[in-house]
Amino acid sequence: MATEYGQGYGLPTRPGQPGNAGERRHRLPAALRAPVEGRTWRELGYVLLSLPISILLFTYAVTMVSLGAGLLVTFLGVPVLAAALAGCRGFGSVERARARGLLGLDVGEPEPLRVRRRGFMAWVGALLKSGVSWRSLLYAVLQLPWAVLSFTVTVTLWSVGWSLLTYPLWFWVFPMYTGQDGIQLYGDERHQIYLDNPFEITVTAGVGLLVTLATPWIVRALTTVDRVMVHGLLGPSRLATRVVELESDRGVVVDTAAADLRRIERDLHDGAQARLVALAMDLGLAKEKLREDPQVAAQMVDEAHGEVKTALQELRDLARGIHPAVLTDRGLDAALSSVASRCTVPVQVEVDLTERPAPAIEGIAYFTASELLQNVSKHSRATGAAVEVWRTENRLMLQVVDNGVGGADTSRGSGLSGLAERLKAVDGILVVDSPAGGPTRVTAELPWRAEWTR
């Protein structure tokens, strides 16, 4: 679906369509820039350093493990093995730092040792039980053969490529090696060499140029394997990462639920409850006045009737804030249209869903759009906005766009940051594109779960 939001409000199109700011274009294509780019030289430095480091790491790991295995018949074997694993973990920290600095690979720290008791043997046991320790040892063993291969291929290609590319220069600087029987040549005699060997010089330099241009991409492919090894063996395991994410998400969900309960309690206490207390007092006074002055009592009852209507409206608004009935009965399209009708600016709503998502996802999408439209009303100074909902494979997409002043930022601790945390708790994402001066585009991405899972 390629809807243009500019119908009447001058709103931009979705990301990726014409009209959005593109990336800066380089004058030279990537193939020609690669041999002189900083990234290429950093990757070359990584490959060159890998050989001596891997030799040191392999030697340490094999020596210590062999020594520890040989001493297992005594009480020294287990501590030596633990020392080998501890050293490999230390080398792993160095390798992560090297990959971060030269390859631009940001690998998180693996889970720390969990020593349940104090004492040396507890530390030894924790090392031997840690999967991080054994993955670090495996990296130490596998890194050497790969480093030898990478070093050999890289140095060979760089040497051959630049040597052949500068072949014409060798004719000029060292003419005694051009087949002239060691005769020193000067001036026009050197130029004659180029005239006598045009095909050889051109072909050699052309091959050198091709090898030189291809070498950075080959080195990049080689360092891709290094990235995989560092990420897979020296980084946090997927299970541990997922456990940390779930623990964090659980905390967010608990905090959010507690905040919602406090908000509901405050709204009831300060709103409907206060009105009902005042209503009870007014009805009590009216009851006392009923016999003495029926006319005044009737007037007090009439005022109490108005208070009842106000209290009912507040209760409806509170119920709508918890979970609106229209969302349950008619789905996102009707619920978002209801929210848009209460916005202070004209809002265009478009929901393109062939089936309804699960109630939890549907509710989160509704409240996300509601919060974003409230921000549009309060802060954007916009003259128009648009809400669009659609499905992309297994994700539910929600986008709110306005043509206001922009400047929205999730890093400032605003309501957007809280909204981003709520979405993250259900594996959702909130992306805010709001340059100063506008427009503002906020895209929420939620996991799709079909309605039949209700």
N, C-alpha and C positions, 0 to 999 in steps of 0.2 A: 504494500500500500504506500503510495507516494503522495500523501496529502500535503498541499501547500497551505500553511497557516496564514498567509498574507491576505486572505479574502476579507477585505474591509479594515484590517487592523495593522497591516504592514508587518506581520509576524514572519520570522524566518522559517525555512523548511527544515526537515530532519537532518541530523548530521550525515555528512557524506554526499549531500546533494549539491548542485552548483550554487554558488553564492556564499559558501562557508570558506573561512580563511584556510588556505592550503599551506603545506609545508614549504619552506624556503627551497628553491631549486638551485642546484649547483650548476655551474657553467660546464664542467666536465662530467661525463658519465662515470658511473661508479667503477667500471672496468679500468678506466685510465687513471682514476684517482687512487685506486687501491694500493699500488706499490709505494706511494709516498704518504699515505694517511697515517696518523698517529696510532690508530687502532692496529694497523698492520705491524708497526714496529713494536708495539707493546706485546702483541701475540708472538712475534719473533723472540723478544726477550724472555717471554714465558717458556717457550720451547727450549731455548738455549740454557736457561737456568734449571729446567726440569732434569736434565741428565745428571749433573753433579749432586743435586738434592736427592734424586731418586736413588743414586748409588749409596749415599750416606744413609738414607732411610732404610733401604733394603738390607744393607750390611748390619745396621743396628737391629732391625727386626729379626732377621734370620739368626744372627749370633745370639741374641738374648733368648729367643724362643728355643733354640737348640740347647743352649746352656740350661735353661729352666727345665726342659724335658729330660735332659740327662741327669739333673739333680733331683728328679721327682722321687728317687729312692730315698732321699734324705728330706729333712724338714725345710731345706733351702729352696727346693724346686718351685713350690707354689709362690713364695714371695718374688723370686726372679721372674716368673711368668707375669706376675702382677706388675713388676717394674717394666717389663717389655711392653705390656699393654698401656701403661701410663705414659711411657715415652712416645708410643705411637699416637696417643691422644694429643700429646703436646705438639708433635709434628703435624697432626691434623689441623691444629689451630694456625700454625704457620702457613700451611697450604691454603686454608680458607682465606687468610689475609692476602696471600700472593695472588690467588684467583680473583679476589675482589679488586686488587690494585691494577693488575695487568689484563685481566679478561673482562672486567666489569661485571663479574658474577657475584651477586649479593646472596651469600648462603647464610642462613640463620645458624645460630649456635645449637648444637645438639643438646638433648636433655642432660642435665648434670648428673653426677654420681649421687645416688640415693643411699647414703650410709645411715642405716637405722640405729646403730649403736656406736658408742665411742670405742676407740682402740684400733691398733694396727691391723689386726686380723679382720675386723669388720670392714676396714677400707679395702683390704685385699679381696675379701669376698665380694664387695660391691663392684670392684674392677672386673673380676672374673665373670660376674653375672650380667654385666652391662653389654648390651648389643652394640653400643657405640664403640666400645673398646675393640671388639672383634672386627667390626667393619673398618676401623682405622688400621688394624693389622692387615686385613685383606687389601686395603688400598696400598700399604707399604710394599706388599708382594707384587701386586699387579702393575704398579706404577713404573717399575724399572724396565720391563720389556717394552712397554708402550713408549716410554721416554727415549729409549734407544732407537726405536723405529722412527719416532717423530723427529728426533735430532738428526738422524741420518738423512731422511727424506728432505727436511727443511734446508739443512746446510748444503746438500748436493744441489737442490734446485736453485737456491739463491746464488751459489758460486757459479754454476753453469750459466744461469740466466744472465747475470751481470757481466760475466766474462765474455759471452758471445755478443751481448749487446754493445759492449765497448770494444769489440774486435777491430773496428776501423781505427780506434785510438792506439791500439797496440802496433798497428802498421806504422803509425807516425812516430811513436815514442821509441819503439824498438825495431828499427828497420833491419837490424842484423839478423832477426829471426824470421824474415819474410822470404827466405830462399835466395838471397843475394850473396851467398857465400861469405857472410861476415863483413862485406864491404860497407864502410860508413858512408851514408848518402846524405846529401844536403839539398836544400832549395827545391828546384824543379825536379830533381831526381826522385824526391820523396813523392811529389804529386804524380810522377809517372807510374809509381807503384799502384796507386788507386786506379789509374787509367788502364793498367795492364791486368788488374784483377777485379773488375767491377762486379761480376756475377758472384764470385766467391765472397766478397765483402758484403754485398747486399743480402745474399741468402743467409749468411752467418748472422749478421746483425738482425735480420728479420726473425730468424728462429730464436735468437736471444730475447727479442722484444716479446715474442709470444710466451716464452717460458717465464720471463719476468712478470708479465701481466697475469699469468695463470698461477704463479707461486703464491701470492697472498690468499687466493681462494682455497688452494690446497692446504695451506697452513691453517686457515680458518676452519676447514673441515677437520683437520687433525686436532685442533684445540677444542672443537665441539665434543670430541670424545673425552678430553680432559674435563670439560664442564660437566658432562654426564657422570664421570667418575667422582668428581669432587662433590657434586650435588647429591648423588645417590649413596656414596659411602661415608662422606664426612659431614653431611648435613643432617638435620633432624629427620627421623623416620616419619613416614606418612601417618602411621598409627599415632605416634606421639604428638605430631602436629595437629591431627584431628582431635585428639583428646584435649589438648590445650584450647583449641577453638571451641569445642563443645563446652568446656568448663567456663570459658569467657562468655559464650552465648547464654549459658544457663544463668550466669550472674546478671547479664543484661535483662533477660526475661524476668527474673525475680525482681530486680530493681524496677523495671517498667511496670510490672503488675502491682508492686507496692505503691508506686507513684500514682497509678490509676485509681487504686483503692482510696488513697489519701485525697485525691482530687474529687472522687465521687462523694466521700464522706464530708469534705469541706463544702461542696456544692449543696448537699442535702442539709447540712447544718446551717449554712448561711442563707440558703434560699428557701426551698419548700418547707423545711422544718420550722424555720422562723415564722414564715407566713401562717402555717397551720397552728402554731402556738398562739399567734396574734388572733387568728380566726376563732380559736376556742375561747379566748378571753372575750372577744367581741360578742360571740353567741351567748356566753354566760351573762354579760351585761344586758344583752337584749332580753334574755329570759327574765331577769329581775325587773326590767322596765315594762314587761308585757302587761302586767295588771295595772301598774301606775299610769303609764303613758303609752298606750298601744301604737300611737302614731310614730313616736320616737323609736320604739322597738322595731316597727316595720322598717323604718329608715336604716337602723343598724343591721337588720337582717339583709336588707338590700346591699349595703356596703360589704357585708360578709360574703354575699353571693359573688360580688366582683372579685373579692380576694380568693375565693375558691377557684374562679376561672383563671386568675393569674397563677395560682399554685399549680393548677393542672397543666398550664402551658409550660411552666418551669420543669415539671416532671416529664413532660413530653420531650422537651429539649434535652434533659438529662438522659432519658432513655435513648434518644437519637444519638447522643454522644457515646453511649455504651455499645449499642448495635441497632441501627435503624430498622424498622419493620419493612420499609420499602426495599432495603437491600436483600432481606431474606425472601420477600415475596416476588420481587421483580428483577433482581440482579443489579449488576454494576451500572448498566446504561441508565436505568431510571434513577438509581441512587445518586450517581454523579450529576445527572441533570438537575436533581433537586438541590444538590449542593451548589451547582453553578448558578441556579436562579437566585440564591441568596448572596452571591458575590457582588461586590460594589462596582465591578466592571463587566462588560459583556463577555461571556465565555462561550466558546464553541466546543461542544463535546462530541466525540466520535469514538464509539466502542465497536471494534471489529473482532468479535469472538463468536465462534460457531457453537461453543458449549460453555457452561459455567465452570469456573475453577472450584476447588474445594472451599468450604466456608471460611477456613482460617486465612487462606491466601486472598480470598475475595474481600474479607474484612480488612486485612492489612492494606490492600490496594485502595480500598475506599478511604480509610483514614489517612493514608499517605496523600491522596489527591485532595482530601478535605484540608489537611494541614497546609499543603502548598498553596491552595486557593486562598486560605486565610492570610498567608504571607503576601500574596498578590494584593489582597484588599488593604492590608495594613502598611506595607513597606514599599511596594514596587512603584507607586505613582504611574501605573500603566493605564492605557486607554482600552486595552483588549487583551484577552488571554485565550488559550486553547488547551483542551485536555484530550489526549488520545490514548486509547488502550488497544493493544493487539497482542497476538501470540506469535512467538518465533521459536519453532521446534519445542523444546521443553522449558521455555521461559515465558513468563508473562511480563510484558513491557508496558510501562506507564510513563507518559511524557506530558509535562506541563510547561507551556511556553507563555511568556508575556513580553510585551514591548516596553517595559518600564526602564528604570534608570540603572538596573543591574547592581553589581557589587556584592551579590550574595556569596557567602563563603562558609563552608562547613567547619573550617579550622578555628573559628572565632568563638566556639562554645555556644552557638545560637541554637534555635529550635531545629535547624537543619542537621546539626551534629547529633542531636538526640534521635532524629528521624533515621539518620544513617545507621545508628547503633541498633535501632529496632529492626531495620531491614537485615542487618548483618546477622541478627540472632536467628533468622530463618533462611540463611544462605542467600540473602538478597544483597543488592548493590544500589547505591545512590550516587549518581554522577551529576555534578553541578557545573554548568557552563554559564558564567555570569560576568562577563567583562564590564568594567566601569563604563557607564553610558548605555548599557544594555545591548541587545535584549538578553533575557534570562531563559535558559533551557535547563530544566531539571528532569533527568531520566531515572526512573526506578525500575530495577529488574528483579523479579521474584521467581522462585521455582514454580513450575506449573504442576499442579496436582489436580486431577480431574474430579468432577463433582461426585462420581460414584464412590469415592473414598470417604464420603460423609458417614 
